[in-house]
Amino acid sequence: MSRTTDTTWRRRLNALTLELLNGLSLFATLAIVALGLGITFGLMGVINLAHGEFIMVGAYVAFVVHEAGWSHWVSVPLAAGVLFVLGAVIEVLLIRRIYRKPELTILATFGLSIVLRQLAELVFSKDFQSAPNPVPGATEALGVLFPTYRYILVAVALGTVVMTLLGFTRSKFGLVVRAIVADRDLAESAGIRTGVTNVLAFGLGAASAGVAGALVAPLGAVEPNLGLSYLPSAFLVVIVGGFSRLWGVLVGALVVAVVQTTLIHYYDAVWALIASLVLAVVMLQMRRSSVAGATA
Amino acid sequence: MRRSLICFAPTLGAAAIASLYLGDFRAGQLSLFLSLAVLAVSLGLVWGYAGILSLGQLLPFGVAAYLTARITTAHPSLSVAALAASAAAGATISAIVAVIAFRRRLALVVVGLLTLMLSLTFEQIAQQWRDVTGGFNGLTNVPRLGAFGSTLSETWQNFTITIAAVVIIAGVVLLLSRPIGAVLVGIRDNERRVEALGYNTVGIKIWVFSVGGALAGVAGALYVHRTGFVSPGIFGFTLATNVVLWTLIGGRSVVVGPVVGTLLINFASAALADVWLQYWVLATGVIFVAAVMFVPDGLVPSILRVAGRATRRRRLPQIRERTEGPPAKPNDAVMEAAAIDKSFGSFNALEGVSLAIDAAELRCLIGPNGAGKSTLLDILSGQQQHQGGAVALFGEDYTGHPAWEFARRGVSRKFQAPQIIRSLSVAENIALAAWSARPSPWELTRAAWVADVSTGALQVLDSTGLADRHATPAGDLSHGEKQWLEIAMALAGTCRVLLLDEPTAGMTAAESIQVAALLRELHTRFSLPILIVEHDMAFIRAVADRVTVLARGRLLADGTVAEIEANRDVRAVYLGVEG
């Protein structure tokens, strides 16, 4: 009698632990996926619809690194570097010319997303490629087995997010960027070179997408449409977390992860999606001033 | 009306002939692309006219396609009912989105983001809700259009869809040639001005978004009959980008723009896809970016501009004088603000300010910069909410009411920097102000292209020469003329009290004197109460019955011009001398 109760409880506890770990891993993935969107929108007022494609390019970097026979871990910094350069180039060629028209930045990045997806298709074909998991197998901790790679993903993703956010909130560069957000004209007349700062901010947003892409590459197939599957959740995180504060990315990722994990556990993925949508809508209705203020 | 018929009949005839003589393959392409053109026109309506960039126009389109597929696979002869249900479903879902987006006045880019996200989430829901949507494979074997127990042949379905699409698009053209078209352009160019004329702009935006949803719904129903299947990709990113591309390329500010864009890109795709598929999609991406950078207005408006034609038909509204009864018996309490508190963060703009305007006065409100004059005017016209105190109009409490309700009650406002609708003509600006007397969107779609304007507004137009410039786009007027136009707009509708914020700013001394004379005349002739924020003492001496002085958010003094000029406190705040 007591023995059966004991195992039942243990099984329940283990199931709960597993769900918590799943939730944690989702949280970390959402945070790193949404970080770049949060940076470019929160700091520059630019909605980058090509963000998913930046993630996709990051995943292809991981694939190329694997093909070249290098360690997967090379791909994380390499993807960050490649995407930083790509982001900076795009800022100079496109975004810079249309900053003051938010509508046009949406449209330009919309078109850019087609270009990047199609270039990936031309170079790598539509086929599903893979960047194999560098640490297959699972680690036993807290009484449950959980994929080792996902532990590492959580650590690297959250580490990157927190470091980036600290960089923006604590450094002089962060202060300069926030000055520009508050009042671009005033910042310019105070001698801040908004051009350089924007290149850096957009580049960093892209670099974070590169990190995200390299990290998620081993979790599934690497293909030109990879970014599209991450884009809705990334938007969701940014909307739930709020546009004006960078730390909102972490809050948003946490809330979305909790809601989705819980609902997938008790109901199914459809209800999880519907609940996420409702959540985003409720957040938009509640937070009028900060939303309007973000692009005022 | 006759001119649009002259354009419409040959277009319809050409479409009918093309559909019947091109052969099933080409005619099939034509009907498919025209059903997509209806979708693009729905985007043109909300984006090009009302200025709302919706990236999720696929939401009503896709929901309607799934709905039609479910209804007609079960009951093939219920196509017409399915079409009606699709329009209703499209309108409903868009209305819900619009309420979420506009009631809280979300920023435009956030609305774009929200609509796209909703559409992409629906794609995932469609993939996973297999019982209803058929999952990844979607719903197949959707029958052709049918009624009375039989379905149309392919040829006749192509014909029917082609004709239906042309008729629907013509309907949109007709709709937008009514006053509602000008109101939507007004909201796009300057929502604040339109709201201050007495239009419930949020309500009108929800309305137009719903109409766009109904159109997209009809497009979805036609589309699914034509293709015979629907899959989750109908909500997807690729189609979402394409619809925006067609609308952008063709030019969203004219109804035919999206149609031209859709047909152009799709026929080009169809012709090039076999040879050149991957490069063609890449090319569409490049075209997209290039269009945003170099031709953001789109092809049709750009071509019209190069050809020297106006993008909007400049059929001028007929301006008539409104016959008014004798001025209403002056009511003592016209407008009353009691103990108004307003703060922005920690800055107190107004503290306990009370002000009452009665019928027979022309009052000036003066004070140093930052005294809170414009803020007070904003509160008296409902433009800004305030933390404490109450506002009453003609004895009724209006505290917390939106600006358009103030305007409908007769509070007319002229802003400090002239606020006019740049892309509308002078006559249309005036008509817009006059039409605010019947501001429901449905009435505005039926109203004639005729405006009954108050005598006072006509007098302003006559005395300033604007009456001879009815056709000039308001954006091309000089600064002074814009000021006059805005004053005329403020008077044109129901004006029972006039609030003016620095009406002479940027005018020459001679023009200021002209304004003063005109305001005095309006005041005496129509018993119109007027409140003016001004700095120019010469002007104030010429017009004011009474002067109220604000300083640092508080009421400092109140009296005749002579009393105020002799007041030591007033001299102190203006000249910075103590006592």
Interface residues (C-beta under 8 A of the other chain):
Chain A: G45 I47 L49 G52 L94 R97 I98 P102 E103 L104 I106 L107 A108 F110 G111 L112 S113 I114 V115 L116 R117 Q118 L119 E121 L122 L228 L231 P232 F235 L236 I239 F243 D268 A269 V270 L273 I274 S276 L277 A280 V281 L284 Q285 R288 V291 A292 A294 T295 A296
Chain B: L53 L55 I100 R104 R105 L106 A107 L108 V109 V110 G112 L113 L114 L116 M117 L118 L120 T121 Q124 I125 Q128 W129 G236 F237 T241 V244 L245 L248 Q278 Y279 V281 L282 T284 G285 V286 I287 F288 V289 A291 V292 M293 P296
